[in-house]
Amino acid sequence: MRRTLLCALLLASPALLSAQDWKGYGRVEGRVVDAEGKPVEKARVKLTLPERGGGGPSAVTDKKGRWAVAGIVGGAWEVDYEADGFAALKGRFRLPSESARLPPLEVKLDREGQAAVSPEVSKALAAAEAAEKAGRLAEARAEYERLITLRPDVAGIAHQRIGASYVQEKQFGPALEHFQKALDADPTNATTRLITVQAAFEAREVDHAVSLLKDLDRAAIKDPDAAYNLGVQLLNAGKPEEAIPFFSRSIVLDDRYVDGYFRRGLAEIAVQRTADAKADLRKVLELSPTGPQADLARKAVEQLE
């Protein structure tokens, strides 16, 4: 099952141990489609966190195949996907912290009765995941490389996992090389592009990050925090002009996103768009009239008058 293998690779991630309950303030969302990319309605999505007792919330996809779950802690989550007429799928994702926001997780379900993945491929994938969970990252990379030789059609996502393992070791050079191979295999994959951008920022290769963002469809960003974080990184890197569209995207996704208005106002001041800056900072005061941020916005508006 090519699609099932792709999903398993995409969602594989190292474990994060903890003994606390699974309830928190984090959020994750995704989309379930069939092999042709059509949405799967009423798919059942069950999240569990084994390191914290195996509990977790559930969701059901809507007509567009979308689902979302809020109120979870950071950690290494397992996801069970089930839908009538489709083969069940188990995946994983890692939420680094409750404040982190992941790009939407898209998985493809195979129809029941399709041919199974060969034992050799399954063995290589299982070995790669086990090594990655145990922190044996060099071993995990070797197994993913082996998987690429067995199944070249999943090379893109395998390279993504190899790149992610290098990021854990803060080896950003080889991480970016493998992320680029993943992008070369699937240039339209917004998740891979966002991961690559983040790695480029961490490597302080700002120009590379900016060039990658030029080919990103901002409409693929569905979480206002994700758009906002990209804007902050660009603004901090001295790229206010490039940051403004991402702050705008955060506001499109949530028209009461105070931080988005505030940071966009600061970016607009930097590029001398005085009228736009005043409008955004006044919106900050309208939505949040008290507090340190409001005080700064009020002073900035006074100085712009």
Residue pairs with C-beta under 8 A, 6 or more apart in sequence:
1 87
1 110
1 114
1 115
1 116
1 117
2 151
2 153
2 154
3 35
3 108
3 109
3 110
4 87
4 89
4 108
4 109
4 110
4 117
5 117
5 121
5 125
5 151
5 154
6 108
6 154
6 157
7 89
7 91
7 107
7 108
8 89
8 90
8 91
8 125
8 129
9 125
9 147
9 154
9 157
9 158
9 160
9 161
10 91
10 105
10 107
10 157
10 160
10 191
11 79
11 91
11 92
11 93
11 105
11 107
12 92
12 128
12 129
12 132
12 161
13 76
13 92
13 93
13 94
13 132
13 164
14 76
14 94
14 132
14 133
14 135
14 168
15 51
15 76
15 133
16 51
16 74
16 75
16 76
16 94
17 51
18 51
18 52
18 73
18 75
19 51
19 52
20 52
20 73
21 52
21 53
21 55
21 73
22 49
22 52
22 53
22 55
22 56
22 57
22 72
22 73
22 75
23 71
23 72
23 73
24 71
24 72
24 73
24 74
24 98
25 71
25 73
25 98
25 99
26 70
26 71
26 72
26 73
26 74
26 95
26 97
26 98
26 99
26 100
27 68
27 69
27 70
27 71
27 72
27 101
27 223
28 47
28 68
28 69
28 72
28 77
28 93
28 95
28 102
28 105
29 66
29 67
29 68
29 69
29 104
29 105
29 222
29 223
30 45
30 66
30 67
30 68
30 104
30 105
30 106
30 107
31 39
31 61
31 64
31 65
31 66
31 67
31 104
31 105
31 106
31 107
32 39
32 40
32 43
32 45
32 61
32 65
32 67
32 81
32 83
32 106
32 107
32 108
32 109
33 39
33 40
33 65
33 106
33 107
33 108
33 109
34 40
34 86
34 108
34 109
34 111
35 108
35 109
35 110
35 111
37 108
38 65
39 61
39 63
39 64
39 65
39 66
40 61
40 65
40 83
40 86
40 109
41 61
41 62
41 63
41 65
42 60
42 61
42 83
42 84
43 60
43 61
43 65
43 67
43 81
43 82
43 83
43 86
43 109
44 58
44 59
44 60
44 80
44 81
44 82
44 83
45 58
45 59
45 60
45 61
45 67
45 69
45 79
45 80
45 81
46 56
46 58
46 79
46 80
46 82
47 56
47 57
47 58
47 59
47 69
47 72
47 77
47 78
47 79
48 54
48 55
48 56
48 77
48 78
48 79
48 80
49 55
49 56
49 72
49 73
49 75
49 76
49 77
49 78
50 76
50 78
51 75
51 76
52 73
52 75
56 72
56 77
57 69
57 71
57 72
58 69
59 67
59 68
59 69
60 67
61 67
61 83
66 104
72 95
72 98
73 95
73 98
74 95
74 96
74 97
74 98
74 100
75 94
75 95
76 92
76 94
76 133
77 92
77 93
77 94
77 95
78 90
78 91
78 92
79 90
79 91
79 92
79 93
79 105
80 88
80 89
80 90
81 88
81 89
81 90
81 91
81 107
81 109
82 88
83 109
85 111
85 112
86 109
86 110
86 111
86 112
87 109
87 110
87 111
87 112
87 114
89 107
89 109
89 110
91 105
91 107
92 129
93 102
93 105
95 102
99 225
101 223
101 225
101 226
101 229
102 223
102 226
103 190
103 191
103 194
103 220
103 221
103 222
103 223
103 226
104 191
104 222
104 223
106 191
117 125
118 150
120 150
121 147
121 150
121 151
124 143
124 146
124 147
124 150
125 143
125 147
127 139
127 143
128 140
128 143
128 144
128 147
128 161
129 140
131 137
131 139
131 140
131 143
132 140
132 161
132 165
137 165
137 166
137 168
137 169
140 161
140 165
141 162
141 165
141 166
144 158
144 159
144 161
144 162
145 158
145 162
147 154
147 158
148 154
148 155
148 158
148 159
155 181
155 185
156 181
156 182
156 183
156 184
156 185
156 186
156 189
156 192
157 182
159 178
159 179
159 181
159 182
159 185
160 178
160 179
160 182
160 192
160 195
162 178
163 174
163 175
163 176
163 177
163 178
163 179
163 182
163 195
163 196
163 199
164 175
164 195
166 172
166 174
166 175
166 178
167 175
167 199
167 202
170 202
172 199
172 200
172 202
172 203
172 205
173 203
175 199
175 203
176 196
176 199
176 200
176 203
176 205
176 208
179 192
179 195
179 196
179 199
180 196
182 189
182 192
182 196
183 189
183 192
183 193
183 196
186 192
187 215
190 216
190 217
190 220
190 221
193 212
193 215
193 216
194 216
194 221
194 226
194 230
196 212
197 209
197 212
197 213
197 216
197 230
200 206
200 208
200 209
200 212
201 209
201 233
201 237
206 237
206 238
206 239
209 233
209 234
209 237
210 234
210 239
210 242
213 230
213 234
213 242
218 227
218 245
218 246
218 249
221 227
221 230
221 246
221 249
221 253
222 253
223 253
224 249
224 250
224 251
224 253
224 254
224 257
224 260
225 250
227 246
227 247
227 249
227 250
227 253
227 260
228 246
228 247
228 250
228 257
228 259
228 260
228 263
230 243
230 246
231 243
231 244
231 245
231 246
231 247
231 250
231 260
231 263
231 264
231 267
232 243
232 263
234 240
234 242
234 243
234 246
235 243
235 263
235 266
235 267
235 270
240 266
240 267
240 268
240 270
240 271
241 267
241 271
243 263
243 264
243 267
244 264
244 267
244 268
244 271
247 260
247 261
247 263
247 264
247 267
248 260
248 264
250 257
250 259
250 260
251 257
251 260
251 261
251 264
254 260
256 287
258 284
258 287
258 288
258 293
259 293
261 280
261 281
261 283
261 284
261 287
262 280
262 281
262 284
262 293
262 296
262 297
264 280
265 276
265 277
265 278
265 280
265 281
265 284
265 297
265 300
266 277
266 300
268 274
268 276
268 277
268 280
269 277
269 300
269 304
274 304
277 300
277 304
278 301
278 304
278 305
281 297
281 298
281 300
281 301
281 304
282 297
282 301
284 293
284 294
284 297
285 294
285 297
285 298
285 301
288 294
